[in-house]
Amino acid sequence: MKKINKLGLSLLVTLLFVSCMDLDINTDPDSLSSSSGNLAARLPGMQFWMGHTHQTTGFFTAMINQQITLSNRGADRYGSLAEWTAANATASTYPYQAFFVGAAGTFADVYAMAEKEGASHYMGVVKLFRAMGFMVMLDVYGEMPYTEALGVEINPVYDDGKTIFNGALAELDEAIALLKQPQQGGAKTLKEGDAWNSGDVNKWIKLAYGMKARYLNNLSKKSDLYNPTAILEALNNAPQSNADNTVINHEYANGAVSDNLWGDDIKTNYTYIWLLNWSRVYYPTKWYVDLLTDFDGKGIVDPRANKLVPSAQIKGGTEWFRTPGVDMRTDIRTGTNWRGPGVYDAATKKWTVTATTDSTVISLQTKGIHSPSYRDVAEDGTILNTGTFYVRPDAPTHLLCYPEMCFIKAEVLFRQGQTGPAFTAYQEGIKAHIDLLNEKLATYSAGGNIAKEPITVADRDAYLSSAAVGTAADLTLGKIMQQKFIALSFSNQNWNDMRRLDYSPAIYRGWAEPYERTSNSNDKKWIPAGKQYRRLGYVSHEYNYNNANLAASHPHALLDDIRSFPVWWDSPTDDYKQ
């Protein structure tokens, strides 16, 4: 991969500036310009970068919220996310680059083209992308240029979180209105360029309403703004079943077509691409594994466990071993006892499957990406790593789906004391997520790989009626949020939820700050004792090229501990910078 760590803001500003200029020159028909091409040709590129914006953010924050971790510690900038060291530039660049450099620089041109053509649906998509992208910027950075962004201003001022949030919501409403508006005759239809929803305008409208429900629900700390009625109204117009989902489908083209910024395969699953990044090896945490094997302390294995947690065949392929995950509450990452399910003999070029212990961990990576020293299938056919559903080259990206809507509804109703309807929505969310996984699992030829076999209806229904799922009488907010966490694996919304619920172990059963957080005094300069990981650090481009406006955006903007300060929606009041 060719990840860009230092892309000058001057280049970004130049790109955005040129995109907004009205150049009165003759156009070479053989050369591309900011206004060349047609709408159908421009949309897939925007979708690619918006998908990256969404999923790279979810990937990085999955280390903060302890869905996944790495074998290496703070010397590695990604490893520092998992231990809450939060060193400078830790993973902060990529969401910013994917949105501003990859996607947002084209918004003004595409919107103008669509407006001229009378293609209101394309205009609506651009408005939706703006809302989605700026909301991600707010989620991870807190403050960001918004009102002066994407224009001719070389040093745009920063807006506070409230301005960004309200602006993004307003743009979502504009997107909905435009998507509902009939297009003029002859205008390009979404079907001609849409790689997400195949031109189904109703799905786009449901996507916009689903985002609105998601964002409004993030205001749960703000008693003066949290509006259950508005959330439920948005949910009534959001996805009503898995048939309404916005799912990005991927395929493994082995680099046949790559993007022009990072050199990544444009058809491959985004999370898979990021797990291939350099030589890092990623693992599920014990906490995440426990969600799927011991939910609510009932010792009942979720039928999704084999799909989401890597396993290996042992004892000559006669038994399965599921990784216990990495216990982030212990010092395991400070030691050297890291091993997978087998030992590779370079001389014979064969694997020997070893005995397993509680310290044996199996990584998320498959497909021999560290080949030949790492394999997922031995020469004798023994499966050494089943992989995991969301981290395959052809795995779908669940951008916004019905299960999430169910869990939002369950939370809202539970907060209102309507435990019966809340339980119905909670149970429906679990069922819908299992069914959603099955949509992809049904396309595989499993070949003995338990991670690729569909979940049977009998297993699904048995789990739904089990003590792990429980009844309306024992429903808790914690059970709703933990099941939502499973359904939203690798989504930034999981970090949003954890922050607005203050990482509460009463909500997230068994969750605790990482061991290194309490053992390494150096960690405290980034996130002082008694505080928590609340945002990423600012991007180096902003430090280097927009420093004065960055410094004015927050009293701690240039200080190490900025990562411990909440973003606007994560604070009960507007006085969130204190």
N, C-alpha and C positions, 0 to 999 in steps of 0.2 A: 504494500500500500504506500501511497505517496502523500501522506498527511502533511499539510502545510501548517507549521507552527508560527511562522512569522510572515504574515501577509500584510504589508503596509496599509494603513488606513488611507494613505494618499491614493492608492490604487482603487480602494473601495469608493472613495469620494469621487474620483475621476469617473468610474463606471456609472455611479448614480447621477453625477452631474451631466454626463453626456446623454444619459437616457432621458433626461428632462428637457434637453435643448431642442429648439425648433430650428434645424439647420436648413437654410435656404440655398441648397447646392444641388447639382445634378446627381442623380443616384446611379451608380454602376450596377446594372442588373446582375452581374456576376459576383458581387460582393455583398456580404451581410451587413446590415446596419441595425440600429436599435429599433427601427420601425419596419424592418423587412419581415418576410414570412407571413403566414396567415395565422389566425387564432388557433386553429386545430393543431398547427405545428408547434405553437408556443406553449400550449397547455401542459404537455407531458413533461417538459423541462421544469416548469414551476412545480408540478406535482412531485417530481423526483426530489427536489431540494426541500420542499415542505415535508416530505416523508422523512428525509434525513434530519431535519430540524426536530421533528417529533421524536424520532426513535433514538438518535444519538443522545438526546437529553435524557430519555428514559433509561438508556444503557448506563450512562455515568451515574445517575442518581440511584440506580439499583445497587450500587456499591455503598452509597451513603445510608440507604434504608435497610441494608443487610439482606437483600435477596441473593447477591453474589459477592464473591471476594476474590482475591488473588493470592498466589503463593508467596509473592514478594511483598516487602513492607514499604515503609515510607521513603526509602531511597528511590522508589519508583513513584512517579507522580500519580498514577492511577491507584497504586497500592495505598497511597496516602489518603485517598478518598475513603477507602474501607476502614482505615484506622482513625479517621477524623483529624488527621494532621492538617489538611487543607492548605498545603503549601502554595506559593504564588503560581499562578497560571495553571493550577490543577484542573485540567479538562474544561477550562472556562472558554476556550477559543472556539470550539467546534460548533456548538449550537448557534453562536453569533455569526460565524462564517457561513454556515449552511443557510441561515435565514437571510442575512444582509447581502452577502456576496452571491450566493447561489440563486436565491429566489426573488428577494425584494427589489433588486435592481431592475427587474423587468416589469414590475407591477404597473407603473405609470404608463408605459408604452402599450402594454396589452389592454389596459383599461381604455385608453384613448382609441385604440383600434376597434375595440368592441363597441364603444359608444358611437363611433362614426358609422359602424356597420349596423347598429341597432340590435346587437347581440347582448341583450340584457342578462342572459344566463352566464355568459363569460364575465360580465361586469360583476355579477353576484359572486362568482367564484373568487375573483380578485379581492373583493371586500372580505370574503370569508378567510382567505389566506392572510390578509393583513391582520385581521382580528386574532386568528390562531397564532401567527408568528409573534406578534407583539405581546400576546398573553404569555407565551413561553418565555420571552425576554423578561417580562415582569416576574414570572415564577422563579426564575433562576438568578436574575441579577438585581431585581428590586426596582432600580431606577434605570432609565434608558432614554435617549432621544426618541421622541415620538412625534410631537407636533411639528418639529423642524427636520425630522428624519426623512430620507428618501427624496430630498429636494436639492436645491442649489447651495444651501448653506454648508460651507466647508467645516465649520466647527459648531455643530448643532447643540443647542442647550438640552439639558436633561429635564425630563418630566418626572414627577413623583408617581408612585404606584397608583394612587387614586385616579389621576388623570389618564394613565394608560389603561387601567381597568375599565373605567367608564367609556373611554373612547373605543376600546375594543368591543364592548357590549353594543354600543351604538352602531358600529360597523357591522356587527352580526345582524342587527335588525335591518340595516340597509341591504345586506346580502340576501336576507329572506325576502324582502320586498322585491328585489331585482329578480331573484330566482322564480318568484311567483308571477312576474310580469311576462306577458307574451312577447316573443321576439318579433322583430320586423321581418317581413317576407324576404327570403334570400339570405338571411344572416346565417352564419355558421352555427350548426347545432352542436351541443356538447358531445353528442355521440361521435362526432368526427375526430375529437381529440382527447376524450376523457379516458384515462388509464385507470381510474379508481372505481367509478360507478357506471361505466359503460353508457354514459349519457343519460342516465335515469335522473331527471331533474328532481323528482320526488325524494330520491335518496339524498341528494344534496341539501334539500330543504330540511329533511330529518337530521342530517349531519349538523346543520347550523343550529337547529333547536337543541340537539343533544349537547353541543358545546355550550350553549347558553345555560342549560341545566347544570352542567359540570361547573361552570364558572360561578354561577349564582350560589351553588352549594358550598363553594370554597369560602363563602362569607360567614360561615357558621360561628366564628368568634365575634362577629360584629352584630350585637343584638339589635342595633338600630337599623341595620340594613338587611339582615337575614330574613328572607321572605319565602316561607314554605309554599304559599299559594302560587307565587310566581314560578317557583321551581317545578311544582306539579303541573302547572299550565304548560311550561316548556316540555316536560316529559310527555304530556299528552300528544305533542306534535313531533316528538323524537322517535327513534326506532321503536317499533311495537313488537318486533320479533327479529330473529336472526336474518330474515329475508330483507330487512331494512338496513343491515349493517353496511358500513364503509370499510371494506377490507382491501388492502393492497396485496395483490397476488404477485409472487416472485417465481423466478426460475433460475437455475444455475447455468449460465452461459459461458462460464470459465474465461471471463475476460474478453469475450468476443466484441462487446461494445462497452467502452469505458467513458466516464465523465471527464470533462476537461479541466476540473479543478484538483481532484484528488486521485484520478486514475482508477476509480473503483468501477466494478462491473455494475452497470445501471439496472440490470434485471435481478440481481441477487438480493436476498433479504438483508436489510440494513444492520440488524443486530449481529448476524453471522459475519458480515464484513468487519464490524468493530471487534469482534472476538478474535479475528485473524490478525489484529493490529500488532505488528512486531512479534516478539516471542513470548508475550505474556500468556499465562495459563490461568483460566478462571474456573471457579468452583461454586456450587451452590452452598449456602450457609446451612448450618444445622437448624437454625431457627426456621428457615424456609422449608427445609425437608420435614421438620416437625409439623408444620401447617398441614402437610399432605399425608402424614403418617400417624399423627397423634393429635388431631384437631380437638380442641377443648379438653385435652387430657383424657380422651376416651379410648385411646389405643386402637382406633379403627383406621384402617388404611383407605385413603381416598382412591377411587378408581383412576383418578388423574395422576397419581403418584408415579406410575411407571412411564407416563408420557412426559412429565415435567422434571423428573429427577433421574440422572444417569445411573445405569446399572451395568454390571458385567457378569458374564458367565464364568463360573469357577468350577473346580473339581472335575476337570475334563469336560466341561460344558454341561454337566448334569444339574447344576444348581445356579440360581441367580443371586447376585449380591448387589443390593442397592446402596449407593454411597450414603453414609450418615451425614455428609456435609461437614463444613468447617465450623467448629464451635468458636464463635467470635468472642465469647466471654472468657476464653482460656488463652494461654500463651502459645498455642500451637503454631502460629505464624512466626514466632520468634525462633523456633527450632528448625531442625533439618529432617524430621521424620515425615517427609512428604513423598508419597509414592502412589502410583496408580495401580491398576489391577494386574500388572504384569511387568516382567523384566525383559528388555530387548538385548539379544546377543548379536553384536555387530558382526562377529565372525561367521555365524551360521545364518544370520539374517532371519532369525526366528524369535518368536515371543514365547516365554514360559509364564503361564498363569500361576501366580503365587497365592499362598494363603492370605486371608484378609483379616484385618483387625479393626477395631473401632477408629484407629487413626488412619486407615486407608481411605483415601479420597479419590474420587473419579471426577475428572474435569468435564466441563461443558463442551469442549471441542471434540469434533469428530472429523472424519474424512482424511485422516493422515496428514493434517496440516503441519505437523512437525516431523513429517516423514523423512527418513525411515525410522527415526527414533521414537515415533509415536504413531500408533495405529489404532483403528477401532475394530478391526477384524484380524485375527491371527491367521497364519497360513493354513491351519487345520479347520478353519471356519468358525472357531470360537469367537463369540462377540465380546470384545474387550471394553466396549463403550457403546451403549445404546444411543447416546446423545440425548437431547431434550427438544421438545416440540418447537419452541420459539427460536432455536439457534441452529437451524439447518439452512442451506443455501436457498431452498425452495419453500421455506416456511412463510406463511402469510403474516403480514403486519396488520394486527387488529386495531385500526386507527380509532374508530369510535363504534362501539357495538352494543347491542341490546342488553347483555349481562350487566354492563356498567349502569345502564339506565335503571335496571331492576334494583341494584344495590343503592343507588341514589334515592330511589323511591322508598326503599326499606328504611334508610336512615332518616329521611324526612318524617315518615309516618311514625317511626319509633320515637323520635323526639317529641311528637305530638301525643304520645301515649296510646297510639292505635296499634297495639302489639299484634293483634290478629292479622289485619291487612299488611302490616310490616313483615310478618313471618311469611305470608304468601309471596310477597315480592322477593324476599331473601331466598326462599326455596326456589322460586322461579329463576333467580339469577344464577344459582348453582347449576340447575338443570340446563339453562340456556348456554352456560359456558361449556359444559360437557358436550352438548350437541354441537356447539361451534367447533370444538376441537375435532369432533368426529367428521365434520365436513371435509377436513383435510386428511385425516387419518384414513378415511375410506378410499382415498386415491392411491395409497401406497400398496406395494406388494411387500408385506411385512418381512417375509423370509426368515421367520423365527425371531425377529426383533420385537420384543414386547412393547417397546416404545412406539412402534408404528402400527400396532393393531388397534382397530376401533374399540371403543368402550361399549360393552353390550348394554342393551336396555335393562336387562335384569340387574347388572352391576350398578348402573346409574340409579335405578329406582330403589335398590337395596340401600344404597348410601343415603339417598334423600330421606328415607324413612328410619335411618339409624340414629343412635344416641348422639353421634358426632354432630349431625345437623340439628337434632333436638326438636323441640316443639315451640309453639307460640309462648307457652308458659315460662320457658327458660331462655328465650331470646334475649340477647344483650347487644349493645352497640358494638362491643368488641367482636362478637361473632360475625356481625354484618361486615365490619371493616376488614377482618382477616380473610373472609371469603372473597371480598372485593379485591384484596391484595392478590390472591391467587389468580383471579380472573383477569387482572390487569398487570400480570407479570411483564416486567421491562417497560412499564409506562411511568412517565414522570408524575402522573396523577397519584401514584402511590406515595411519592415523597410529599406531594402537596397535602395529602390526607394525614400523613404522619406528623407533619409540622403543625397543621391546624389543630391536631389532637395532642400536641406537645410530646410526641413519642411515648405516650402513656403506656406503661406495662399493664395497667388495668384494662386497656383497650387491646393492645398488641401483646397478648399473653406470651411470657417467656422472653420478650425482647429486652435487650440491655445494651448500653453503650459498649463499644468494642474494648477489649482488654487493653490495647495499646493506649487508648484514650486515658485510662487511669494510671498506666504505668510509665508513660513518657511525659515528663514535665514540659518538654518543648512543645507538646501539643497545645498547651494552655495559652500560648501566645496567639494562636489562631482562634481558638474557641475557649475563652476563659472558663475556669471551674464554675459550675452552676449554670452554664449556658449550653446551648445546643447548636447543631449545624443548621443554619437557617437560609443560607444562600451561597452561591458560588462567588468567588472573587471576580473582580472586574477584568475585562479583557485587556491584554497588554497593548493592543492598538489604541485603546482609549487612554491609557496611561501616557502613551508616547505622542499621540497626535491631538488629543482633545482634553488635555490634563486639567485646564482651568475649569471647564464646565463639569468635568468629572468630580473635581474637588468640591465644587459648589453644590453637588447633588445630594451629599450626605455628610454629616460631621465626621464620620469615620471612613469615608470613601477611600482614603489613601492609607488607612491603617490596617494592620494585620487582622484585627478582630472584627472587620466588617462582616465576615462570614457568620458571626453569631447574632447579627441583627435581623429581625424579621422583615419580610417584605410587607407591603401595605395590607393585603388581605389577611395576613397571618397575625395581625395585631387587633386588639379590641377597639382601638381608637385610631384617629388620624395622626396621632403623635407617636408614630412608630419608629422614628429615627433617634429617639432618646435612649 
